[in-house]
Amino acid sequence: MKSEPSTHEDLRPAPISGREWRLVWAVIVGVLVVTSLPYLYGYLSSPPDRQFMGLLLDVPDHGQYLSWWRSFQSAPLVSNKLTPEPNEPVFFNLLWWTLAQVSRFTGLGYAPVYQAFRWAAGALFLWAAYRLVAQMVAGVGRRRLAFLLIAFSSGFGWVLVVLKYTLTKGELLFPLDVFIAEGNSFLCLLGYPHFIQALAFILLTLEFVWRGWTENRMRHMVVAGLLALVLGWTHTYDLLIVYGVTGLFGVLVWIKERRFPTRLFWGGVVMVALSCSGAIYSVILTTIDPLWEEVLAQFANAGVYTPTPPHLVILFGLPLVLAVATWIALVVKKDWRDETLFVLGWFAAGAALNYIPTDFQVHMLNSWQVPMMILVTLGVCDLVVPFIGRRWPAARAHVARWATVALLVAVVPTNLYLWAWRFVDLARHDYPYYLYRDDVAAMEWLSAHAAPDQIVLSSETIGQYVPALSGNTAFLAHWAQTVRYYDKGQRVALTYDAATPDSRRAENIAAFGVDYLYHGPAERALGAYDPATTPWLSTVFSSTNVDLYAVLPAQMPAATTSGDVP
């Protein structure tokens, strides 16, 4: 790469010392232990008739991932087992394929593999975060503050929690402003390891983009491209973050130096060329394959989008306010050091990407907390503390220390609530975090006796676990992966409603080629229908809480046995 030396190379932060790393690793181990305690509680507190399923948050999406995990153990390309429509095995995801191979060769189930992945992803992210912070921030104290903010910061959600228990009489106002995980590192460390893994690769990719620019080495851009390649085959849409930040940084460098940044441009071309295959595959999959096109279209079913700016203030809290103020102050001061320019561009690119017109825009929040916390650190340490010190010189020696402590105390309460609430949720020992042991036994029976392509009709509560635990196809399992999700939900409700005529029930089952009907506590909660009264259903598994019935097509009413899928 042709040399274009930075104007401020002499001001670049110093390398990380061994002492710094010792503190970082102490924090990493501490965070992973603390976030493991709810899982430990879940396992140790399980009643005799229940089994903790090893998940703390967002069971429907985890059911999707674990379906892939199970399927990838037997094939490199898999079909969608969360919907009854026939579909070809054309799907691939590098992350869940890798975890499937770990299980395949070790014999471990998803629970221990999931925890090992959570620890590995968490450690990788926090390690990568400190590496990148050290590239952008000078001074050990500033680095530590930025790192701790990235790891623990949360927003004003605690105010909504206080209102819940006081003025709003048990109602949590704007729950998404509390529970959105993207942008909250601690919450992702707690229960969204796939987000943390993606975030780690975003940070490592951007670090090598930065180093490729400042160290004038094309090989760093090649490394960035290879890291982004992994990102593209695990969390494809996060490539938008990497490409967007790199592109805007290039534009800002161009404006600053008043000449086109040739080496950064060609480095970016190399990175994109190496990494874009995952994105190309995803576009082809969701445009050519009708079923996957419909799956993508159903992302709107989640109803989760990036909050409006006022609600972003609740989600991120004080750090967002301080970051915006610092961003403006640095622009006014015309601090155009490369480090500052990179952080300013990253924060601005993130702000724009947060509102791209897609149903997955909320995922663009993932990584925005990193430039945000770096800006907070710069604002507090380089602007606020010196200002206070000038006005009250006698307190100058204590200002930095107490400002840091006050800031950390101000940003952790919501995460303390989210962590403590996991224990409250788990203490109920109920669906979806626990299954009855009879539920697990029924799915083990299916795993041993049913063919993988056979379809199981159940409640969504059970359906989200069916592909992972039994290997079968679920009739209703996921708000996006189950095609015509709301229609399937209505059909399930009709099936378990005692008032539904048996002929109508048979039409539903025959139209989709359902092979087994599941009947357990979650299904009884949907209606009083007793499958034992239906002559074309045969009991194949029975226990205290769960009965499993095989559909007997030959005994079904003749008009229903050849029905077409609506």
Beta strands, then each sheet from edge to edge (+ up, - down):
strand 1: 50-52
strand 2: 434-436
strand 3: 455-457
strand 4: 473-474
strand 5: 516-519
strand 6: 537-542
strand 7: 547-551
sheet 1: 1+ 2-
sheet 2: 4+ 3+ 5+ 7- 6+
end
